[in-house]
């Protein structure tokens, strides 16, 4: 369950990541980003991409894999709590090129920009492209776990079947 915002009594900074169930134990390895890169990191960097709300984490996966895969391949949702003191927030006006926040392939410059942020900060929060109005949390994985976070839960994910309605007969 997403925590309430601070204005409503919440206090924790929580992030979510949705992975295929076969990666349950290695969700924080950054292996996918290491192999192919991502919006904020090029290949060779073990960036772990999360979202600051569970719905955005679903959209971040669906934009690449589609809802069909989320409905037919077992997935797991990992919930982590992050120390806010360890986070660097990058607001839209701090992004070098506003086009980096639009759908499409990332440029090499965008990936270098993000990789530099990951080298300088334990956790980086950037605006989500797949879920406008939401935020993504990034950190470098693959080695010792970064100080400043803890896994709160990891549960089997079930897609709402209305997102993949039956075909008409």
N, C-alpha and C positions, 0 to 999 in steps of 0.2 A: 504494500500500500504506500502510495506517495505520501511523504510527510506534509503536514499543513504548512503553509507559508508562515514566516515569522510573524506577520501581522495577525495571524489566527492562532498563535501559540506554538508554532513549530520552531525547532532550533537546529536540527541536523542538516548537513549538506549531504544529500544522498544522490547516487548515480546508478544507472542500470545499464546492463549490457546483455544483448540477446545473441546466443550462439547455438549452433547445432549441438545436440546433446553429446555427440561423440567428442566434442571439445570441452566438455564440462570441467575437466581437471586442468585444462591448459588455457582457459578463457583469457588469462592475463599474460599470455606469452608474447603477443604482438606478432605472431607468426604470419598471419595473413597480410598485414601491412609490410612486414619484412620482405615477403615474396613479391608483392605487386604494388606496394605503395598505397597511398590514400590521399584524401584532399589536403591534409596538412603534413604529409610525410612522404618522401620518395621511397623506392625499394631500398632495402638494407637497413631500415630503421624500424625497431620493434615498437611502434606506436600502438597503444590500446585505445580504441574509440568507444566511449560510453555516452549516454545521454542523461540529462538532469531530470528527465521524467520518463516513466515507462512507455508511454505512448510514442514518444519520439524515438525511443530505442527500437520499437517495432517498425516504425516508418523508415528508419535508417537501414534496417535489414531488407525490408520489403522493396525499397527503391532499387536495390541491387539484385535481389533474389526473387522477388515477386511473392504475392500472397499465396500462390499455389504451393510453393515450397514450404512456407510457414505452416500450411495446413496439412501437408503430407509427410514432412520429415520432422522427427522429434527435435525440439529445441528446449533450451533451458534459459531462464532469466536469472541473471546474477545481480544482486543488489549490494552496493557497497556504500559505506559511510566515509566521507573524506573530511580531513581537518581543513576548515576554511582558511586557516593561516598559511597553508601551503599552496594556495591556489592563485594563479595569475589569470585575471579576467580580461579578455580582449573584446572590447565593445566594437560594434560595427564601424564607428568612426576612427578606430585605431587600426583597421585593416588597410594595408597599403593600396589595394585595388578593389573597389566595390564590386567588380565583376566576380571576385573570388567567392562572393556570397550568393551567387546565382547558380542554378543547375547547369551542369556541363562538366567536361573533363577539367581537372585542375592543371594549371601550368606548372612547369618546373620551378618557376620563381615562387609560386605559392607553396609548393612542397618544401623548398629551401627555407622560406620564411617560417613555416610551421616547425620544421626540424630545428631551427635555431631557437625557437621558443621552448621546445621540449628539452634542449640542452641547458637552457637557463633556468627552467622552473620545473618543480616536481609534477605539478598538475597545471594544465592550461584549460580554460573554459572559453569556447568560441561559439558564435551563433551557428545554429543548425541550418543547413541548406535544405535538407529533405523535409524538415518540420519548421517552417518559418515561425518565429516567435518563441522557439525553444532553444536550448543550449546543449552543446556537446562538451564532454569532459575528456581530455586526452592525457595520457601519461605514458612513459616509456616502460615497457614490460620486458620479460625475457630473462631477467637476472634476479637478484634479491628483490623482494617486494619493496616498493618505495615506502619510506616512512610516511605516515599521515593517512593511511586508510586501513579499513578492516571490512571483511566480507560480512554482511548482515544476514543474507540468505541466498540460497540458490534453489530455484524451484522449476519443475517441469512447466513449460509454457503451453498454453492451449489457445489457438487463434479462434476468435469469434467466428462461427461458421457463416454468419451473414456476410462476411467479407469474401467468401467464395460460395455464392448461392448455387443451387443445382441448376443444370441446364434444363430448359423447357423440353418437354417430351414431344 
